């Protein structure tokens, strides 16, 4: 049986203000949509996690929290 090459997608909700910030951030870049940018960022994060053999340090955890705050996910 041939592999199903059709890409399947799901919907992920993000706050509207965050969406608008991302729209502004990607203007003039090669990203054609907020979805393509978010997909790229998430793939990069997953790739970094897969490369790391050490568990999160306190420093790593703080960097992640700061990044999530900057993206509007944490207050």
N, C-alpha and C positions, 0 to 999 in steps of 0.2 A: 504494500500500500504506500502510495506517495505521501511524503510529509506535507502537512498543511502549512503552506507558506504565508497564508493570510495572517496579518498582524491583528491581534485582538487588543482592544483598549478598554479601560475602565475610567470612571470619573472620580476625581478627587476634588473635594471642595477646599478652597482656601479663602481667607477673609478678603473682601473686596479691596480694602486699602492696600493689602499686600499685593494683590493682583495688579493694581494700578502702579505700585512702585516697580514691580517687575517689568511692566510694559514700558515705563520710562527708562529703566536700566538697559533694556535690550534694543532701544532705538539706535539705529546706525550700526548694529552688529549683524552677524550672519544668522541670528535667530529669527525665525519667521513667525513665532508665536510664543506666548507665555508657556504653553504646554511643552514645546520643544526645549525651552530653556530649563524648565523644572526637571524634565526628563534627563537632560545633560547633567545638571547639578546632582541629582540623585544617583545617577550612574557613577559619577566621580566619587561620591561619598561611599557607595557600596564597594567600589574598586579599592579605595583606601582601606576600608575595613577588612577586605579579603587579603590585602597585602600585609597587614599588621598581624604579628603573631602574639604580641603582648596584649593583655587585657587593658582596658581603659585605666589610665592613671587619673589622679585628681586633677592634674593640669589639663589632660585631654577633656575630661568632663566639663571643666570650666570653659574651655575654648568652644565646645559644642553649645553649651548654654548661652554664651555670649553671641554666637552666630545665630542661634534660634531667636534670641532677643532682637538682634539686628534685623532679622527677617520678619519680625512681628508675631512669632509664635508664642513667645513667653513675655510676660510683663515684668 
